[in-house]
Amino acid sequence: MAAQTGGNLWRASSTVSVEAPPLAADARADLVIIGGGFTGNAAALEAARRGASVVLLEAETVGHGGSGRNVGLVNAGLWLPPQDVIKLMGREPGLRLVDILAQAPALVWSLVDREEIECEATRNGTLHLAHAPSGFRDLAERHRQGVELGAPLQLLDAEETKRRTGSSAFHGSLFDPRAGTIQPLSYARGLAAAAIRAGAKLHGASKVTGVTHDGEGWQVTANGHVVKAKSLLLATNAYFNGIDLGTRPQFVKVGYSQFATAPMPEHLRKNILAGGEGCWDTAMVMSSFRIDRAGRMIVGGIGNEGGAGGPVHASWARRKLRQVYPQLADLPFEHAWHGHIAMTGDHVPKILRLGPSGLACFGYSGRGIGPGTVFGTRAAIALLEDRETELPVAPVEQHVERFVEPKALYYETGAVLTHAINPPPFS
Ligand SMILES: Cc1cc2nc3c(=O)[nH]c(=O)nc-3n(C[C@H](O)[C@H](O)[C@H](O)COP(=O)(O)OP(=O)(O)OC[C@H]3O[C@@H](n4cnc5c(N)ncnc54)[C@H](O)[C@@H]3O)c2cc1C
């Protein structure tokens, strides 16, 4: 059965709106921000609350990029286990990043509370699900590393995992009580609305085409107008589009798709993720599962449902749902959508120095709700106060990603091949 699509569920269900008229005149500001996702909006909010004048330019609408399309898992940390981060970055910077990101969900929850953002925030943790015995061994190691660093993780056996998820498909799970889920577009819009209340000027339909520095400050061009500012933050992540810029962020673009069912009937809802935990699994081509406030089951996986492999991904979602939740096998999919993840070679986010008081934050590698909020907030402080020590990772002059096109093709082809055969089509 092909997925029926009402498009992006988050657009259909968000109750938060933002007034962001197109840039229609030249402007001056302390800080100009390009991109209206978690990173840009968090930066605009922090900067405006510190009394700075802020102009944010968004090519489309607030949350158009990954921020309005993602699964909504508010995780503590990156994809990588902490010891891998430490090995890659060195002990001190690695431990610092792990520590900062461990507190990222707390920052997200505090902004949701302070700004009263209506984003279906559910603070009941996440479950990293073992898809196979090898996955459970991986989780046991992640548990060991996390606990060693003070994380309040719990390793759950298959029985307890079944009790929480309502599925017997998993071999155990790792529960992280710091984490949770949000309606991501509402969170992005809520941050933007809060930034506007704090005095920031946000402009949608304002695609930046040129960025220059004349020795005194930045000139950013959009809609034929120029915004002049002392500081610049580029917050376009995977959606970097059409900006004439000397040093551009480099990353591999990876597709991820989601399929949301009609709301589950009440009698099934009681036993399926009744705690509202967000889930993803340990498979190399990973899958995610969560429910929204209306009780829709949202199945996600690597791959682009809008591309040539779309029918394969849609058929996979139906089989995956049937395999993990046979009780939902006949529930129709009402929404399907996809987005692009900005992956770096080592899966660690980057901060690129663009020039004097100019930074780009990108490469969250699929973990951008907590990290985007943290990087945006801290980048605003670093730029306004000329204090780079505030940044979660040291800025670099250049970041080179090799073979970005072949790697993107590799991810998509791998996802298509995996989804074509697993779960088996005729099981
Ligand atoms: C399908 C999917 C699932 C994901 N799931 C999760 C998850 O569960 N948990 C998690 O933590 N992370 C997840 N992520 C990652 C997360 O969504 C991103 O890392 C995060 O949204 C990045 O936020 P951002 O603000 O940096 O960039 P974005 O939200 O991508 O925003 C960039 C913005 O820049 C704008 N832009 C681009 N070019 C220009 C220009 N020339 N002028 C003006 N504006 C421009 C774009 O229109 C866009 O709105 C997922 C990502 C995807 C795609």
The ligand as a Gaussian input file, in Angstrom:
#p B3LYP/6-31G(d) Opt

LIG

0 1
 C       14.089000      14.497000       8.696000
 C       14.999000      14.938000       9.792000
 C       14.908000      14.359000      11.046000
 C       15.686000      14.845000      12.094000
 N       15.441000      14.397000      13.366000
 C       16.058000      14.993000      14.396000
 C       15.710000      14.673000      15.726000
 O       14.798000      13.887000      15.992000
 N       16.397000      15.265000      16.732000
 C       17.366000      16.193000      16.486000
 O       17.956000      16.693000      17.440000
 N       17.694000      16.563000      15.229000
 C       17.059000      15.995000      14.188000
 N       17.357000      16.378000      12.926000
 C       18.374000      17.416000      12.704000
 C       17.817000      18.808000      12.942000
 O       16.533000      18.944000      12.412000
 C       18.744000      19.857000      12.315000
 O       20.045000      19.629000      12.736000
 C       18.339000      21.253000      12.727000
 O       17.022000      21.507000      12.330000
 C       19.268000      22.298000      12.144000
 O       18.747000      23.550000      12.503000
 P       19.336000      24.854000      11.854000
 O       18.596000      25.983000      12.423000
 O       20.824000      24.873000      12.006000
 O       19.058000      24.695000      10.292000
 P       17.658000      24.580000       9.515000
 O       16.531000      24.314000      10.398000
 O       17.872000      23.655000       8.378000
 O       17.446000      26.044000       8.980000
 C       18.240000      26.610000       7.980000
 C       17.433000      27.709000       7.335000
 O       18.286000      28.480000       6.493000
 C       17.490000      28.980000       5.453000
 N       18.354000      29.406000       4.342000
 C       19.129000      28.674000       3.548000
 N       19.734000      29.445000       2.620000
 C       19.330000      30.717000       2.862000
 C       19.586000      31.955000       2.246000
 N       20.363000      32.048000       1.152000
 N       19.016000      33.087000       2.772000
 C       18.215000      33.008000       3.859000
 N       17.915000      31.845000       4.458000
 C       18.471000      30.701000       3.976000
 C       16.616000      27.784000       5.093000
 O       15.461000      28.184000       4.369000
 C       16.315000      27.189000       6.448000
 O       15.063000      27.586000       6.958000
 C       16.630000      15.867000      11.852000
 C       16.771000      16.409000      10.562000
 C       15.961000      15.961000       9.556000
 C       16.092000      16.585000       8.199000

